[in-house]
Amino acid sequence: MIGVGIFMLLLAVWLGGMGLADQKALWWRFQARRFSDPEANEPSEAGYRGRRVLLLVMAAVMVVMAVWWFTNIDYFESGGLED
């Protein structure tokens, strides 16, 4: 059961790292090669900003979920019985 919480924290770290990374560099490294004219298909600055915000919000949600998971783990392990 603790493995789920740890997985959520690791996912939050990865999402946060991706959110803090240079979005333009990531796009040119992984997506640009799919297009014959990558400059014409490059996202706008608002698109890069939106992706960064989305990744950071998802990381924050994962941290909140992990904290909730670790605080309620006794409840799950006891079969749903409150102390």
N, C-alpha and C positions, 0 to 999 in steps of 0.2 A: 504494500500500500504506500510506503514511503517513496518508492520508485516513481510513482506518478507525480508527486510533488517535485521531486528532483528533476524529472523530465520537463516539467513546466518551467522551472527556474532556468534550466539550460536553454530551453526554447526562447525564454525571455531575453537571456544574454545574447543569443544569436540574432534575434529580431532587433534588439537595441543596437548591436554592432552594425547590422546592415543599415539601420536608420541613421546612424552617425557617420557611416562611410559616404564618400563622394558619389552621389547618385549618377552624375554625368559620366564619371569614370566607369562605374558599374555597367551603365547602359552601353557605352562604347566597347567595353570588354566582352560582354556576353550577348548583346542583342544586335549590335550594328552589323555584324557579318551576315545576318539573315536577309538584309536588304541590298539591292543593287545600287541604290542611292541612299546611303544611311543619313546624310545630312538633311535630306528632304523628309525623312521619317523620324528624326530625332524629336523626343518630347519637348514641350515648352518648359520654361522655368517653373511655371505653375504646376506642371505635371511632375517635375522632379520634387518640388516642395510638397505636393500632395502625397507622393509615395513616401517621402521621409516622415511626414506627419503620421501617415497610416502605420508605418512600421513601428514608430515610437509609441503610438497609442496601443497597438497590439502587444508590444512588450510590456507596457504598464498593466494591461488587462491580464496578461499571463502572470505577472508578479502578484496582483491582487488575488487571482485564482489560486496560486500556490500558497499564499498566506492563509486564505480561507481553508484550503485543503489541510494544511498542517495544524490549524487550530481546531478543526473538526475531526481529526483522524481518530481520536479516542471514541467519539460518537459512532463512527463506522465500525471500529474494531469490537465494540461492545454489543454489536447487533442492533444498534438504534436505541439503546437504553440511556436515558439521561442520568447523571449522577445526582 
